[in-house]
Amino acid sequence: MDAARADGRVHGPGGHAPARGRAPRAPDGASLPGELVRDVRQSVGDAPARDDSVLSALPVWRRQGVRSLDHRQLSRVLRAVRRQRHPLQSRVAAPRARVRHAQGFPRGGPHREGPGARARARKPRRAARLGLRGRLRGCDVAHAAAGQAHGLRGRHRRDALGARAVRAGILARGARLEATRQSRPALRAARGGRRAAGRSEQGDTRARLDADDELRRSGAHDGGRGPGAAVVKVLVTGADGFVGRWVVRRLLGDGREVYGAVRPGQSPTPVAPAADLTPAEREAVRWLPLELLDAESVRKVVDLPYDAVVHLAAVSSGSDATRDPGYAWTVNAAGTARVVQVLGEAKRTGRADPVVLVVSTGEVYGASHESRPRRETDAVAPCSPYAASKAGGELAGLEAWRRTGLRVIVTRAFAHTGPGQDTRFVVPAFAERLRFAKRVQAPVVKVGNLEPVREFLHVRDVVDAYARLLVKGQPGETYNVASGQAVSLEELFFRLTDLIGARPIPEADPELVRGGDIFHLVGDAAKLRAATGWVPRYTLDDTLRDVLDAQAD
C-alpha cells in the first residue's frame, strides 16, 4: 500500500471522522500553563487526537486551488502561558492574539527581585501615569468604573503648589518639584513588562546650600549642574553692597561658584538679617580684595578664568558723586575701563571668554520734555556727576567689546529699593523719618522735592533681570531694567504713611533738594522682556512693606 494511504482515516476516501469531534482524554486533571495538551501529529503506536481530524485548507499561489497540510507540517498545540486580567490593570500585559512566547520568555512577567540601576543625581524619574493595556480601546475608558484615583502626583491638579499655570496641566518654569515627588507611590506600575531590577531609583540628595524666602535653590528644572558638569565661575565686584549681596545670594541659589570682590579694609555696613548673607552663604563665597583705583589690584583679581563677571562696584549715591565728582569718575568710569581692559586681554589671548555685565543707571537719559517711558534708542544726556560717570563706564565697556570682542552687556537699571538699602536713598529715608515721627508724635516730616515722577522696582526683580541677561543677553546691547509704573514722590510718601499708620505733614527742606533733578524718569523694558521673558513680580506696596519690615528688624 502507498505510504500516503497508510492511515485510511486521514487520506482514504470516506475515512474522515465526524468534523470537530472530541477525542477522549485521560482524567489526569487540569494542565499547567505551557504544558503540552495534545499532539495532532501521527506517530508510531499513537493515534492523533480527533480535535483537528479535519485538516485546514491552505491557499495555493496563482489560484491553483487549495490543498491540505501534510501531517508532518502540523505543530503542537500549547495552552496560553499568561492568564487574562482586568483591562484597567496594567501590571501584566495581555498576550496578543495568535502570538506564542516561550515559557521562559520574560516579556510581561511580574516584578523580580534584584538591585536596580541608580538614576543620575537630581534627575527626576518619569512621571507616573495610567496607560491603556492591550485589547482596551480609548473609548472604553469613559465607561470604566469610576473611583478615586490613587498614585497620581499633586502636579496633575490645576494650580498645583500655588504655581502659575501656563495652561491646563502645564506649570510655569521653576515650580517646586520636591513636594510633588514625595507624593509618588514607592512602586510604579510596570511598563512593557520590565523587571523591577531594570528600573532606576532616585539617588540620595547631596548636602548643599538652601535658598531663603523667595529665592529658589538650584535644581534640574533651573538648569542646575549635573555630575561631571563644568563649574560656572562668576565674579561679582561690589559683592558686599546693597545689590551685590542679593546678586551673590541668587547666584549661589543657581548653583554657581561665586567670587566676591570687595574693597580692602572697608568694614561692612550693618544691614537687617533678612538682607544680609547667612553664615553658610558667606562661607560659600571666595572673597577677594579689589581696589579699582589700583591697576595691579584689578589685574590680580580680574585676570582669572571666569565664565561671567557682574560689575557692580561703583559710587552708587548721587549725593556722594556730587560732593566729589572726580572720585566718582575715577571709580565709575576709569575703574570700569580697567576691569574690561584686563578681561579683554584674557579674551584676546584665549585665557578666558567671560560674559561681562556692566551695570549702569537709567539716569544717563537725563531730563526730557516728554513724560513717557525711556527706551534704549533714546539719546543719552546725563545731567549729574553720578549719571555722567556711569555713562563713561558704559562707553568703556562697549569700546572693549568693539575692540577685543569681549562679550559686554550694558544694563540701565531704573530706581529700585528693598531690604538692606541705606537711608541715603529716598524710600528708606522716607520710611525712617515716618517711623520716627510716629514714635515721637511729630506733626511734620522734612522732605525734599516731591514733584518728580519715578518708578521703584524691588531689588529681587532687578537681580532676576541680571541673572537672565547673563544667559540670554546679546553682547554689545543695552537693556533697560524697569517696570514702567510711574509714581510721584508725593504719592510714594503718602503710601508709606498709610502702611506705617502715621499721617504727618510733609515739609520741604531746601537742603534735601537735589540740583538738576529729573522731573520724569520711567523706563521701558520691552527689549529686556523680548530677550529674556523677564517680568517684575513685586508690586510697589510689596516692595515698601519689605523695606519697612527690614527696618523693623
C-alpha positions in Angstrom: 0.0 0.0 0.0 1.2 3.5 -0.7 2.7 5.2 2.3 0.4 8.1 1.8 -2.5 5.8 2.3 -1.2 4.1 5.4 -3.9 5.7 7.5 -7.2 5.5 5.8 -8.8 7.7 8.4 -6.7 10.6 7.2 -6.3 10.2 3.4 -8.6 7.4 2.4 -11.9 8.1 0.8 -14.7 8.3 3.3 -12.2 7.9 6.1 -12.8 11.2 7.8 -14.2 11.1 11.2 -17.1 13.5 12.1 -15.9 17.1 12.0 -14.5 18.6 15.2 -15.2 15.5 17.2 -13.8 15.4 20.7 -11.1 12.8 21.4 -11.4 11.1 24.8 -8.8 12.2 27.4 -7.4 10.5 30.4 -8.8 12.0 33.6 -5.5 13.5 34.7 -6.8 16.8 35.9 -6.0 20.4 34.7 -2.8 21.1 32.8 -0.3 23.6 33.9 0.2 26.7 31.7 2.6 25.9 28.9 2.2 22.1 29.3 1.7 20.0 26.2 -2.0 19.4 25.9 -2.3 17.2 22.8 -0.5 16.3 19.7 -2.3 16.1 16.3 0.7 14.6 14.6 0.6 11.0 13.7 3.3 8.8 15.3 4.0 5.1 15.6 1.7 3.5 18.1 -0.3 6.6 19.0 -3.4 7.8 17.3 -3.7 11.5 16.8 -6.3 13.5 18.7 -9.5 14.0 16.8 -9.8 17.7 17.5 -8.1 18.5 14.3 -9.1 15.5 12.3 -10.4 17.7 9.6 -7.3 19.4 8.2 -7.4 23.1 7.4 -7.0 24.2 3.8 -4.1 26.2 2.6 -4.4 28.7 -0.4 -2.0 28.0 -3.2 -0.3 30.7 -5.2 -1.8 32.0 -8.5 -5.3 30.4 -7.9 -4.1 26.8 -8.2 -6.7 25.7 -5.8 -6.3 24.6 -2.2 -4.6 21.6 -0.7 -4.4 20.2 2.8 -1.4 20.4 5.0 0.6 17.2 5.4 0.5 15.7 8.9 4.3 16.4 9.3 3.6 20.2 8.9 1.2 20.3 11.8 2.6 21.8 15.0 2.0 21.0 18.6 -0.8 23.0 20.4 0.2 24.8 23.6 -2.0 26.4 26.2 -1.6 30.2 26.6 1.0 30.9 29.4 -0.5 34.1 30.8 -3.9 34.5 32.1 -6.3 37.4 31.4 -6.7 40.1 33.9 -8.9 43.1 34.4 -8.4 45.5 31.4 -7.6 48.5 33.7 -4.8 46.7 35.5 -1.5 47.4 33.7 0.8 45.2 35.8 0.6 42.2 33.4 0.0 42.9 29.7 -2.5 40.7 27.9 -0.9 38.4 25.2 -1.5 39.5 21.7 -3.8 37.2 19.6 -2.1 34.3 17.8 1.3 35.0 19.2 3.2 32.5 21.2 6.0 33.1 23.7 8.4 30.6 25.2 7.7 29.7 28.8 10.9 31.3 30.0 10.5 34.5 28.0 10.4 37.5 30.5 8.1 39.7 28.5 5.1 40.8 30.6 6.5 38.9 33.6 5.9 40.0 37.2 8.4 42.1 39.2 11.5 40.3 40.2 13.9 41.0 43.0 17.3 42.4 42.3 19.3 45.6 42.6 18.2 48.3 40.2 20.3 50.8 38.4 20.6 54.2 40.0 19.4 57.4 38.3 21.7 60.3 37.7 21.8 62.6 40.8 18.9 65.1 40.9 17.4 63.6 37.8 13.7 63.1 38.3 12.1 59.9 37.3 9.5 59.7 34.7 6.1 60.8 35.9 3.7 58.0 37.0 0.7 57.8 34.7 -2.1 55.5 33.7 -1.8 53.7 30.3 -4.0 51.6 28.1 -3.1 47.9 28.0 -3.7 45.5 25.2 -7.3 44.9 24.0 -8.5 48.2 25.5 -9.8 50.9 23.3 -9.7 54.6 24.1 -13.5 54.8 24.0 -13.7 52.1 26.7 -12.2 54.4 29.3 -15.3 56.6 29.5 -17.3 53.5 30.6 -14.8 52.3 33.2 -15.9 52.1 36.8 -15.5 55.5 38.4 -13.4 55.6 41.6 -10.8 57.6 43.5 -7.5 57.7 41.6 -4.6 56.7 43.7 -0.9 57.1 43.0 -1.3 60.3 41.0 1.0 63.2 41.8 -0.2 66.5 43.1 1.0 68.4 40.0 -1.8 66.9 37.9 -4.2 69.3 39.5 -4.6 72.8 38.3 -2.6 75.4 40.1 -0.6 72.7 41.9 1.6 74.0 44.8 0.4 77.5 44.1 2.4 77.8 40.9 1.2 79.8 38.0 -0.3 77.5 35.3 0.7 78.3 31.7 -2.2 76.1 30.6 -4.0 73.1 31.9 -1.6 70.5 33.2 1.5 72.6 32.5 3.2 74.5 35.2 5.4 77.6 34.9 9.1 77.1 34.9 10.6 76.9 38.4 7.7 75.3 40.2 9.0 73.4 43.2 9.2 69.7 42.5 10.4 68.5 45.8 6.9 68.2 47.5 5.4 66.7 44.3 7.9 63.9 44.1 7.1 62.9 47.7 3.5 62.1 46.7 4.5 59.5 44.2 4.0 55.8 45.1 7.0 53.8 46.0 6.2 51.2 43.5 5.1 52.1 40.0 3.1 50.0 37.5 5.3 48.1 35.1 5.5 49.3 31.5 6.3 46.9 28.7 6.8 44.1 31.2 10.1 45.5 32.5 11.6 43.9 35.7 12.0 45.8 38.9 15.7 45.3 38.5 15.7 47.3 35.3 14.3 50.5 36.8 16.1 53.5 38.2 16.0 54.7 41.7 16.3 58.2 43.0 19.7 58.9 44.4 20.4 60.4 47.8 20.5 64.2 47.8 23.9 65.7 48.5 24.4 68.4 51.1 24.1 71.8 49.5 23.1 75.4 50.3 19.4 76.1 50.6 17.6 79.2 49.5 15.8 81.7 51.6 12.4 83.3 51.2 11.5 83.9 47.5 14.9 82.8 46.1 14.8 79.2 44.9 17.6 76.8 45.3 19.1 75.2 42.2 17.5 72.2 40.6 17.4 70.2 37.4 14.4 72.3 36.2 16.5 75.5 36.6 19.5 74.3 34.6 21.5 73.2 37.6 24.7 71.3 37.1 24.6 67.5 36.9 27.5 65.2 38.0 30.6 65.9 35.9 29.3 69.2 34.5 31.6 72.2 34.3 31.6 74.7 37.2 30.3 78.1 36.3 32.5 80.7 37.9 31.1 84.2 38.4 33.0 87.2 39.7 30.8 89.9 41.5 32.5 93.2 42.1 31.0 95.2 44.9 29.6 91.9 46.4 29.2 93.5 49.8 26.9 96.3 48.6 23.2 96.6 48.6 22.6 94.9 45.2 25.8 92.8 45.4 24.5 90.8 48.4 21.3 89.9 46.5 23.3 89.0 43.4 25.6 86.7 45.4 22.6 85.0 47.0 20.9 84.5 43.7 24.0 83.0 42.0 24.6 80.7 44.9 21.0 79.6 44.6 21.5 78.9 40.9 24.5 76.6 41.7 27.3 79.0 40.6 30.7 79.3 42.1 30.8 82.9 43.3 33.9 85.1 43.7 33.1 88.2 45.7 35.4 91.2 45.2 35.2 93.8 47.9 37.2 96.9 48.8 40.0 96.1 51.3 39.9 97.5 54.8 36.3 98.6 54.5 34.0 97.4 57.3 30.7 96.1 56.0 27.6 98.3 56.6 25.2 96.7 59.2 22.1 95.6 57.5 18.9 93.8 58.5 19.2 90.0 58.9 16.8 89.4 56.0 19.0 91.3 53.6 22.4 90.1 54.8 24.1 86.9 53.7 23.8 83.9 56.0 27.0 82.4 57.5 26.7 79.4 55.1 26.4 81.8 52.2 29.4 83.8 53.3 31.4 80.6 53.7 30.5 79.5 50.1 31.9 82.7 48.6 35.6 83.2 47.8 36.3 86.7 48.9 38.9 88.8 47.1 40.3 92.3 47.8 39.7 94.7 45.0 40.7 98.4 44.7 39.5 99.9 41.4 42.0 102.8 41.8 44.9 100.4 41.6 45.6 98.8 38.3 47.7 96.0 39.8 44.9 95.1 42.2 42.4 94.9 39.4 44.7 92.6 37.4 45.2 90.2 40.3 41.5 89.8 40.9 40.1 90.0 37.4 42.7 88.1 35.4 41.3 84.7 36.3 39.3 82.2 34.1 35.8 83.4 35.0 32.7 82.5 33.0 30.9 85.7 33.9 31.6 89.0 35.6 28.9 91.2 37.2 30.5 94.6 37.7 28.6 96.4 40.5 31.5 98.2 42.3 30.8 101.9 42.0 30.0 105.2 43.7 26.3 104.5 43.8 24.9 107.6 45.6 24.2 110.7 43.6 24.9 112.9 46.6 28.3 111.3 47.2 29.2 111.8 43.5 28.1 115.4 43.7 30.4 116.0 46.6 33.4 114.6 44.8 32.8 114.3 41.0 36.4 113.4 40.3 36.4 110.5 42.6 33.1 109.3 41.1 34.6 109.5 37.6 37.7 107.6 38.7 35.7 104.7 40.3 32.8 104.5 37.9 34.4 105.3 34.6 38.1 104.6 35.0 37.5 101.6 37.3 35.3 100.0 34.7 37.8 100.7 32.0 40.5 98.9 34.0 38.2 95.9 34.5 37.3 95.4 30.9 40.9 96.1 29.8 42.1 93.1 31.7 39.2 90.9 30.6 39.7 92.0 27.0 43.3 90.9 27.1 42.3 87.5 28.5 39.8 87.2 25.7 42.3 88.1 23.0 44.9 85.6 24.3 42.4 82.8 24.8 42.7 82.6 28.6 39.1 83.3 29.2 35.9 84.4 27.4 33.5 85.7 30.1 30.2 87.4 29.8 30.6 90.9 31.4 27.6 92.7 32.8 28.3 96.4 33.1 25.6 97.8 35.5 24.6 101.4 34.7 21.6 103.5 35.6 18.5 105.0 33.9 19.7 108.4 34.9 22.0 108.6 31.9 19.0 109.6 29.8 18.8 112.9 31.6 15.9 115.3 31.5 13.2 115.2 28.8 10.3 117.4 27.9 8.2 114.3 27.2 6.6 112.3 30.0 7.0 108.9 28.5 9.0 105.8 29.4 12.6 105.9 28.1 13.8 103.4 25.5 17.3 102.2 24.8 17.3 104.2 21.5 16.8 107.5 23.3 19.7 109.9 23.4 22.0 109.8 26.5 22.1 113.2 28.1 23.3 112.9 31.8 22.7 115.9 34.0 24.5 114.9 37.2 28.1 113.8 38.1 26.8 110.4 39.0 24.9 109.8 35.7 27.8 111.2 33.7 30.4 108.9 35.4 28.1 105.8 34.8 27.8 106.8 31.1 31.6 106.8 31.0 31.6 103.3 32.3 29.1 102.2 29.6 31.4 103.7 26.9 34.4 101.9 28.3 32.6 98.6 28.3 31.3 98.9 24.7 34.6 100.1 23.4 36.2 96.9 24.8 33.5 94.9 23.0 34.2 96.5 19.7 38.0 96.3 20.0 38.5 92.9 21.6 35.3 91.0 21.1 34.7 90.9 24.9 31.1 89.9 25.5 29.9 93.1 27.2 26.3 93.6 28.1 25.1 97.0 29.5 22.1 97.3 31.8 20.4 100.5 32.8 18.5 99.9 36.0 15.9 102.4 37.0 15.2 103.3 40.6 15.0 100.2 42.8 14.9 99.5 46.5 14.4 96.7 49.0 15.7 95.3 52.3 19.2 96.4 53.0 19.3 99.7 51.2 20.6 102.5 53.4 19.0 105.9 54.1 20.9 107.8 51.5 18.2 106.8 49.1 14.6 108.1 49.1 12.5 105.1 50.1 14.5 104.1 53.2 14.9 107.8 54.1 11.1 108.4 54.0 10.4 105.2 55.9 12.9 106.0 58.7 11.6 109.6 59.1 8.0 108.5 59.2 8.6 105.7 61.7 10.4 108.3 63.9 7.6 110.8 63.5 5.1 108.1 64.6 7.2 107.2 67.6 7.5 110.8 68.9 4.2 112.0 67.5 5.8 114.7 65.3 3.4 116.7 63.2 5.7 117.3 60.3 8.4 115.5 58.4 11.3 117.1 56.5 11.4 116.1 52.8 12.9 117.3 49.5 11.2 117.9 46.2 8.1 115.7 46.0 7.1 116.6 42.4 9.4 114.3 40.4 7.9 111.1 39.0 9.8 107.9 39.3 9.3 104.1 39.3 10.6 101.8 42.1 11.5 98.2 41.4 12.1 95.5 44.0 15.8 94.6 44.2 14.9 91.0 43.7 13.3 91.7 40.4 16.4 93.7 39.3 18.7 90.8 40.3 16.5 88.4 38.4 16.9 90.5 35.3 20.7 90.5 35.7 20.7 86.7 36.1 18.6 86.2 32.9 20.8 88.6 30.9 23.9 86.6 31.8 22.4 83.7 30.0 20.2 85.3 27.3 21.6 88.8 26.8 23.3 89.7 23.5 26.8 91.2 23.6 27.1 94.8 22.6 23.5 95.5 23.6 22.0 97.8 26.2 18.9 96.8 28.2 16.6 98.9 30.4 15.6 97.2 33.7 12.3 98.9 34.5 8.7 98.3 35.4 7.2 101.3 33.6 4.9 102.0 36.5 5.2 105.8 37.2 4.6 107.2 40.7 5.3 110.6 42.1 7.4 111.1 45.2 4.4 112.7 46.9 2.3 109.6 46.2 5.1 107.4 47.4 5.3 109.4 50.7 1.6 109.0 51.4 1.6 105.3 50.6 4.3 104.9 53.3 2.2 106.9 55.8 -0.7 104.5 55.2 1.4 101.4 55.7 3.1 102.8 58.8 -0.1 104.2 60.3 1.0 107.8 60.7 -0.1 111.0 59.0 2.4 113.8 59.5 2.6 116.7 57.1 5.5 116.7 54.6 7.5 119.9 54.8 10.0 120.9 52.1 13.7 121.3 53.2 16.0 123.2 50.8 19.0 121.2 52.0 17.3 117.9 50.8 16.6 119.2 47.3 18.9 117.8 44.6 20.1 120.2 41.9 19.4 119.2 38.3 16.7 116.8 39.4 14.9 115.0 36.5 11.1 115.6 36.6 10.0 112.3 34.9 12.2 109.2 34.8 10.4 105.9 33.9 11.8 103.2 31.7 10.5 100.9 29.0 11.8 97.3 29.4 10.2 95.8 26.3 13.6 94.9 24.9 14.5 93.0 28.1 11.2 91.1 28.1 11.6 90.1 24.5 15.1 88.8 25.1 14.7 87.0 28.4 11.0 86.8 29.3 11.6 88.9 32.4 8.6 90.4 34.2 8.7 92.1 37.6 6.9 90.0 40.3 6.6 92.5 43.1 4.2 95.4 43.3 5.1 98.8 44.8 3.2 98.0 48.0 5.0 94.7 48.4 8.3 96.5 47.9 7.5 99.1 50.5 6.4 96.5 53.0 9.7 94.7 52.7 11.6 97.9 53.3 9.5 98.6 56.4 9.9 95.1 57.7 13.6 95.2 57.3 13.9 98.4 59.2 11.8 97.0 62.0 14.2 94.1 62.3 
